[in-house]
Amino acid sequence: MNFNIDSKALVKTNFSTPNTSSMTAKQTVEANIARIGFAQTLAQLQSRNTVNSSTILNPQVPSVAVKEGDTLTGIVKNQMQAMGKPVSHNEAARLAQDIARANGLSNPDRIFPGQRLNLAALSPQTVNSNTADAQTALTMNAAAQPKALSVMRQTPNNLGNQHPVLQKTLDRAVAKGFIPAEDRQKVFEKIVNMSRTYQFAPDDFARLTLMESDGMNPKATNNRCHGIIQFCDGPDRGAASAGFGSNPKAILGHSVLEQLDMVSKYFDETGLRNGGPTSLDDLYLTVLTPSARREKAPDASLNIAGTQAQHLYVNRDKTAPITRNSIMQGLYQNALERLGKHDSSMLAQSTPSAASGLPTPGNALSRAQALRIGAYLNPDYVR
């Protein structure tokens, strides 16, 4: 038997150099990374069952495909510019948070080329509604179509609403014994009047106190800071501004109504009256570290001394910095958690015994409340 062997087939004609070997290895690694990134993105998108997800099959929902080099803030700026409503960098960053929530993104900074984003939160109707209304997550029916969380920066235009967060915070404070029931309306009116003077949203003041004193507890203290906004020891930490520099702990002997007068003195001393519309982050920084208000970038690390509440740090990681955005996100989430737990507790106390088996109107209402609360405490629910 004869075999015809082509000797040329045995000769390797492609030569390898260190440079070409390095390039081949690099290309292989990049290809693997790209495949992994695509797989992660695909898995993330497949795991979502978000209402109004933007897909080719649902062209009515405004959307955009992410391109190489895009950022969520940049996308928002471009879209708003195209709509004839240019926004500042700070406003774009806050709208980007809404887009992230609507698309189920846990980290707004992680978007991928080819990913399609639902931009319904940027529609004129949604943006106008978000600017005009306070956050309504605590009262919205869970069966209603989910919409993005309202823009966190509120303006004096919305000071005429019903202030749902403040109302619930006051109800909770009365139930906990922080405020006498007969003082509730007076406290409410004083906070609303303060909000007009210092141009902040009343609900934002409630969120501040939920973080600082568990929601207007006049006896809240950590032995260094005291009262509803935690007036602290030292010449520039609040107690002195309120007239209690020599004996800060004496603040604990005063009611919420009396402490609100001290808050006004402190706000005057820190220049809040002349600062124009006061956003939630500026309001909270006025209490925490007024000097930090000079840093305006939403994601810049703030110079805040000491250890603060975990909610205030980026991703609740105490090794991470505190930023304006992390402060706002933390205050919103803390308010939802505290008020949600209180509603759940009150619900448990008021629900009739299952043994009775009687479908009363009160029981039906409680079930609706439970569904609503559960929806807003569910991390998978798009707010």
C-alpha positions as CSV (number, residue, x, y, z in Angstrom):
1,M,0.0,0.0,0.0
2,N,1.4,3.4,-1.0
3,F,0.8,6.5,1.1
4,N,1.2,10.0,-0.5
5,I,2.3,12.4,2.2
6,D,2.5,16.1,1.5
7,S,5.6,17.2,3.2
8,K,4.5,20.8,3.2
9,A,1.6,19.9,5.5
10,L,4.1,18.9,8.1
11,V,5.8,22.3,8.0
12,K,4.5,25.0,10.3
13,T,4.5,28.2,8.3
14,N,3.1,30.5,11.0
15,F,5.8,31.8,13.3
16,S,5.1,33.0,16.8
17,T,7.0,35.8,18.5
18,P,6.7,37.0,22.2
19,N,4.6,39.9,21.0
20,T,2.1,37.9,19.0
21,S,1.9,35.3,21.8
22,S,1.1,38.2,24.3
23,M,-1.5,39.6,21.9
24,T,-3.2,36.2,21.4
25,A,-3.4,35.7,25.2
26,K,-4.7,39.2,25.7
27,Q,-7.4,38.7,23.0
28,T,-8.4,35.4,24.6
29,V,-8.7,37.0,28.1
30,E,-10.7,39.9,26.6
31,A,-13.0,37.5,24.8
32,N,-13.6,35.5,28.0
33,I,-14.3,38.7,29.9
34,A,-16.7,39.8,27.3
35,R,-18.5,36.4,27.3
36,I,-18.7,36.5,31.2
37,G,-20.0,40.1,31.1
38,F,-22.6,39.2,28.5
39,A,-23.6,36.1,30.5
40,Q,-24.0,38.2,33.7
41,T,-26.0,40.8,31.9
42,L,-28.2,38.2,30.2
43,A,-28.7,36.4,33.5
44,Q,-29.6,39.6,35.2
45,L,-32.1,40.6,32.5
46,Q,-33.7,37.1,32.4
47,S,-34.1,37.1,36.2
48,R,-36.1,40.4,36.1
49,N,-39.9,40.4,35.8
50,T,-40.2,44.2,36.0
51,V,-43.5,45.7,34.9
52,N,-43.1,47.7,31.7
53,S,-39.6,46.3,31.0
54,S,-38.4,47.9,27.8
55,T,-38.1,45.3,25.1
56,I,-38.5,45.1,21.3
57,L,-41.9,43.4,22.0
58,N,-43.1,46.5,23.9
59,P,-42.2,49.4,21.7
60,Q,-44.6,51.8,23.6
61,V,-42.2,52.0,26.5
62,P,-39.4,54.6,25.8
63,S,-36.0,53.0,25.9
64,V,-32.4,53.3,24.9
65,A,-29.6,50.8,24.1
66,V,-26.4,51.4,26.1
67,K,-23.3,52.1,24.0
68,E,-19.7,51.7,24.9
69,G,-18.6,54.5,27.2
70,D,-22.2,55.5,28.3
71,T,-23.0,56.4,31.9
72,L,-26.5,56.4,33.3
73,T,-26.2,60.1,34.2
74,G,-25.0,60.9,30.7
75,I,-27.9,59.0,29.2
76,V,-30.3,61.0,31.4
77,K,-28.7,64.3,30.4
78,N,-28.9,63.5,26.7
79,Q,-32.5,62.3,26.9
80,M,-33.6,65.4,28.8
81,Q,-31.7,67.6,26.4
82,A,-33.5,65.9,23.5
83,M,-36.8,66.6,25.2
84,G,-36.0,70.3,25.5
85,K,-35.6,70.1,29.3
86,P,-31.9,70.2,30.1
87,V,-31.0,69.4,33.7
88,S,-28.1,70.0,36.0
89,H,-25.6,67.3,36.8
90,N,-27.1,66.9,40.3
91,E,-30.6,66.6,38.9
92,A,-29.4,64.1,36.3
93,A,-27.8,62.0,39.0
94,R,-31.1,61.9,40.9
95,L,-33.1,61.0,37.8
96,A,-30.5,58.3,37.1
97,Q,-31.4,56.7,40.4
98,D,-35.1,56.5,39.3
99,I,-34.0,54.9,36.0
100,A,-31.9,52.4,38.0
101,R,-34.8,51.5,40.2
102,A,-37.2,51.1,37.3
103,N,-34.8,48.7,35.6
104,G,-34.0,46.7,38.7
105,L,-30.4,47.9,38.8
106,S,-28.8,47.6,42.3
107,N,-25.8,49.7,41.2
108,P,-26.5,52.6,38.8
109,D,-22.8,52.7,37.8
110,R,-23.0,49.2,36.3
111,I,-24.5,49.3,32.9
112,F,-23.3,47.3,29.9
113,P,-23.0,47.9,26.1
114,G,-26.0,46.5,24.4
115,Q,-28.2,46.6,27.5
116,R,-31.6,48.2,26.9
117,L,-32.9,50.5,29.6
118,N,-36.5,51.5,30.3
119,L,-36.7,55.3,30.3
120,A,-40.4,55.7,31.3
121,A,-39.3,57.6,34.4
122,L,-38.1,60.4,32.1
123,S,-41.4,60.9,30.4
124,P,-42.7,64.5,30.8
125,Q,-45.7,63.2,32.8
126,T,-43.6,61.2,35.3
127,V,-40.9,64.0,35.7
128,N,-43.6,66.6,36.3
129,S,-45.5,64.4,38.7
130,N,-42.3,63.6,40.6
131,T,-41.3,67.2,40.9
132,A,-44.8,68.2,42.2
133,D,-45.4,65.4,44.6
134,A,-43.7,64.1,47.7
135,Q,-42.7,60.5,47.8
136,T,-45.9,58.5,48.1
137,A,-44.5,55.0,48.6
138,L,-46.1,54.6,52.0
139,T,-49.6,55.2,50.7
140,M,-49.7,54.0,47.1
141,N,-51.8,50.9,46.5
142,A,-49.6,47.9,45.7
143,A,-51.9,46.8,42.9
144,A,-51.4,50.1,41.1
145,Q,-48.8,50.2,38.3
146,P,-45.4,50.7,39.9
147,K,-43.6,53.9,39.0
148,A,-40.2,55.2,39.8
149,L,-39.5,56.7,43.3
150,S,-40.1,60.4,43.2
151,V,-37.3,62.8,42.7
152,M,-35.6,63.1,46.1
153,R,-34.9,66.8,45.8
154,Q,-38.1,68.6,46.6
155,T,-39.0,72.3,46.1
156,P,-41.4,74.7,48.0
157,N,-44.0,74.1,45.3
158,N,-45.0,70.8,47.0
159,L,-45.3,72.2,50.5
160,G,-49.1,72.2,50.1
161,N,-49.6,68.5,49.9
162,Q,-50.7,66.2,52.8
163,H,-47.1,65.3,53.8
164,P,-47.7,61.6,54.2
165,V,-44.3,60.8,55.7
166,L,-44.6,63.5,58.3
167,Q,-48.2,62.4,59.2
168,K,-47.1,58.8,59.7
169,T,-44.1,59.9,61.7
170,L,-46.3,61.9,64.0
171,D,-48.8,59.0,64.4
172,R,-45.9,56.7,65.3
173,A,-44.4,59.3,67.7
174,V,-47.8,59.5,69.5
175,A,-48.1,55.7,69.7
176,K,-44.6,55.5,71.1
177,G,-45.2,58.2,73.7
178,F,-42.8,60.7,72.2
179,I,-45.5,63.3,71.7
180,P,-48.7,63.7,73.7
181,A,-51.8,63.1,71.5
182,E,-53.1,66.6,72.3
183,D,-49.8,68.1,71.0
184,R,-49.8,66.3,67.7
185,Q,-51.6,68.9,65.6
186,K,-49.5,71.7,67.1
187,V,-46.3,69.9,66.3
188,F,-47.5,69.3,62.7
189,E,-48.3,73.0,62.2
190,K,-45.0,74.1,63.7
191,I,-43.0,71.9,61.4
192,V,-45.0,73.0,58.3
193,N,-44.4,76.7,59.3
194,M,-40.7,76.0,59.7
195,S,-40.7,74.3,56.3
196,R,-41.9,77.6,54.8
197,T,-39.4,79.7,56.6
198,Y,-36.4,77.4,55.7
199,Q,-37.8,76.1,52.4
200,F,-37.6,72.4,53.0
201,A,-40.2,69.7,52.5
202,P,-42.0,68.7,55.7
203,D,-41.6,65.1,54.9
204,D,-37.8,65.6,54.7
205,F,-37.8,66.9,58.2
206,A,-39.6,63.8,59.3
207,R,-37.0,61.6,57.5
208,L,-34.3,63.5,59.3
209,T,-35.8,62.9,62.7
210,L,-36.4,59.2,61.9
211,M,-32.7,58.8,61.4
212,E,-31.5,61.1,64.3
213,S,-34.0,60.3,67.1
214,D,-36.2,57.4,65.9
215,G,-38.8,59.9,64.8
216,M,-39.1,62.9,67.2
217,N,-38.1,61.3,70.4
218,P,-37.3,64.2,72.7
219,K,-35.3,62.0,75.1
220,A,-33.1,60.4,72.4
221,T,-29.5,60.5,73.4
222,N,-26.1,58.9,72.9
223,N,-24.6,60.8,75.9
224,R,-23.0,63.3,73.6
225,C,-25.9,64.4,71.4
226,H,-29.5,64.8,72.6
227,G,-33.1,65.4,71.5
228,I,-35.0,65.3,68.2
229,I,-32.2,66.3,65.9
230,Q,-29.4,65.3,68.3
231,F,-28.0,68.6,69.5
232,C,-24.4,67.8,70.3
233,D,-21.9,69.0,72.8
234,G,-19.3,71.6,71.8
235,P,-19.5,75.2,70.6
236,D,-20.6,74.4,67.0
237,R,-22.6,71.2,67.3
238,G,-26.1,72.6,67.9
239,A,-26.6,72.6,71.7
240,A,-24.8,76.0,72.0
241,S,-26.9,77.4,69.2
242,A,-30.0,76.3,71.0
243,G,-28.9,78.0,74.2
244,F,-27.7,74.9,76.0
245,G,-24.0,75.1,75.5
246,S,-23.2,74.7,79.2
247,N,-25.6,71.9,79.9
248,P,-26.6,70.1,76.7
249,K,-28.3,67.2,78.5
250,A,-30.9,69.7,79.8
251,I,-32.4,69.5,76.3
252,L,-33.8,66.1,77.2
253,G,-36.2,67.7,79.7
254,H,-38.0,69.7,77.0
255,S,-40.9,68.6,74.9
256,V,-40.9,68.2,71.1
257,L,-42.8,71.5,70.7
258,E,-40.1,73.2,72.8
259,Q,-37.3,71.5,71.0
260,L,-38.7,72.6,67.6
261,D,-38.0,76.2,68.8
262,M,-34.4,75.2,69.5
263,V,-34.2,73.7,66.0
264,S,-35.3,77.1,64.5
265,K,-32.5,78.8,66.4
266,Y,-30.0,76.3,65.2
267,F,-31.2,76.6,61.6
268,D,-30.8,80.4,61.8
269,E,-27.3,80.1,63.2
270,T,-26.3,77.7,60.4
271,G,-27.6,80.0,57.7
272,L,-30.4,77.8,56.4
273,R,-32.9,80.6,56.2
274,N,-31.0,82.3,53.3
275,G,-29.9,79.2,51.4
276,G,-32.9,79.0,49.0
277,P,-34.8,75.8,48.5
278,T,-33.4,73.2,50.8
279,S,-33.0,69.7,49.5
280,L,-33.0,66.6,51.8
281,D,-29.3,66.2,51.6
282,D,-28.6,69.9,52.5
283,L,-31.1,69.7,55.3
284,Y,-29.5,66.6,56.8
285,L,-25.9,67.9,56.4
286,T,-27.0,71.1,58.2
287,V,-27.7,68.9,61.2
288,L,-24.8,66.4,60.7
289,T,-21.9,68.6,59.6
290,P,-22.8,72.0,58.2
291,S,-19.3,72.6,56.7
292,A,-19.9,69.5,54.4
293,R,-22.5,71.5,52.5
294,R,-19.7,73.1,50.5
295,E,-19.2,69.9,48.5
296,K,-22.0,69.9,45.9
297,A,-21.0,66.9,43.8
298,P,-23.6,64.1,44.5
299,D,-21.1,61.2,44.6
300,A,-18.1,63.0,46.1
301,S,-16.8,61.7,49.5
302,L,-17.9,64.1,52.3
303,N,-15.6,65.1,55.1
304,I,-17.7,63.8,58.0
305,A,-15.9,62.9,61.2
306,G,-16.8,60.0,63.5
307,T,-18.8,56.8,62.9
308,Q,-22.3,57.4,61.5
309,A,-25.4,55.2,61.0
310,Q,-24.8,52.4,58.5
311,H,-27.6,53.7,56.3
312,L,-25.6,56.8,55.4
313,Y,-22.7,55.1,53.7
314,V,-22.5,54.0,50.1
315,N,-24.1,50.6,49.9
316,R,-24.4,50.6,53.7
317,D,-20.7,49.7,53.8
318,K,-19.0,51.6,56.7
319,T,-15.6,51.2,54.9
320,A,-17.1,53.2,52.0
321,P,-17.5,57.0,51.9
322,I,-20.6,59.0,52.8
323,T,-21.9,61.0,49.8
324,R,-24.9,63.3,49.2
325,N,-26.5,60.5,47.2
326,S,-25.9,57.9,49.8
327,I,-27.3,60.2,52.5
328,M,-30.5,60.7,50.5
329,Q,-30.9,57.0,49.7
330,G,-30.2,56.1,53.3
331,L,-32.7,58.5,54.7
332,Y,-35.4,57.3,52.3
333,Q,-34.8,53.6,53.1
334,N,-34.6,54.2,56.8
335,A,-37.9,56.0,56.8
336,L,-39.6,53.2,54.8
337,E,-38.2,50.6,57.1
338,R,-39.1,52.3,60.4
339,L,-42.6,53.4,59.3
340,G,-43.2,50.1,57.6
341,K,-42.4,48.1,60.8
342,H,-44.6,50.4,62.8
343,D,-47.5,49.9,60.5
344,S,-46.9,46.1,60.6
345,S,-46.9,46.2,64.4
346,M,-50.1,48.3,64.6
347,L,-51.7,45.9,62.1
348,A,-50.8,42.9,64.2
349,Q,-52.4,44.5,67.2
350,S,-55.6,45.6,65.4
351,T,-56.3,42.5,63.3
352,P,-59.2,40.4,64.8
353,S,-58.4,36.9,66.0
354,A,-58.4,34.3,63.2
355,A,-60.6,32.2,65.4
356,S,-63.5,34.5,64.9
357,G,-63.5,33.9,61.2
358,L,-65.7,37.0,60.7
359,P,-64.9,39.0,57.6
360,T,-65.3,42.5,59.1
361,P,-64.7,45.7,57.2
362,G,-61.8,46.4,59.6
363,N,-60.3,43.1,58.8
364,A,-60.6,43.7,55.1
365,L,-58.8,47.1,55.5
366,S,-56.1,45.5,57.5
367,R,-55.5,42.9,54.8
368,A,-55.2,45.7,52.2
369,Q,-52.7,47.6,54.4
370,A,-50.7,44.4,54.9
371,L,-50.5,43.9,51.1
372,R,-49.4,47.5,50.6
373,I,-46.8,47.4,53.3
374,G,-45.4,44.1,52.1
375,A,-45.1,45.4,48.6
376,Y,-43.0,48.4,49.7
377,L,-40.7,46.3,52.0
378,N,-40.1,43.8,49.2
379,P,-36.7,44.5,47.7
380,D,-37.8,43.1,44.4
381,Y,-40.7,45.5,44.1
382,V,-39.9,48.3,41.6
383,R,-40.5,51.7,43.3
